[in-house]
């Protein structure tokens, strides 16, 4: 069974499982890598997740080999596995880097594949992962994406041993239909609404200010989780082909400012919670 992708993780916002991964990615991996179950459940409780749901999500992540048992604090806890650390690293650049669209002059990646009918599970996996990385079908076996996705696509294909089905090309658009027809291969209509929701929600949160490290934590984790969802949902098409380009820039600026304002205090709260021991 292939390991979950960072893209698959990013698709569902504010589930207990995703919030745990956000907490590990934003705080725990830089604080020794391990946290007790009690501290993790307490932090999730501050995000509105009850204890039963928290423990169930921890157990699922353990079964997926993303968390491993650890008792370095003298109490039951979990450390991020090598697989989870790799997933978090995969996501860092996309989450914290610029989300401006690709340039039209960058060109395009074309992925051509043929998978035997007897291996249709592999075909489904290939299509699912291509879609998750921002590719779109021009026909059943020909998918396209901005060229800058080439590295991510290549790593995915090799990592899942799907490269044997695929030929990849890069090139420029030279005609004949209007270029904006190309964007119809992607379903980007929901993105305008989703960017606007993100802006509205987190602008209101920013207007309230930060009263304490605990409040910063409760604002910062949903901010990160929501932003991760957006940047993995957005295929990163050039601005000229994207009806939500202005909202994308506005959301990116809001995220950057809010993250800078909240991250330090939120980290302080996590440090204090881990150090506090059983509550």
Secondary structure, DSSP 8 states (H G I E B T S, - for coil): -----HHHHHTSTT-HHHHHHHHHHHTGGGTTSEEEHHHHHHHHHTTT--HHHHHHHHHHHHHTTSEEEE-TTSS-EEEE-HHHHHHHHHHHHHHHS------GGG-EEEEEE---GGGHHHHHHHHHHHHHTT-EEEETTEEEEEGGGHHHHHHHHHHTT-GGGEEEEEE----SS-GGGGGGGS--HHHHHHHHHHHHHHHHHHHH---SHHHHHHHHHHHHHHHHHHHHH-----GGG-TTHHHHHHHHHHHHHHHHHHHHHHHHHHHHHHHH---
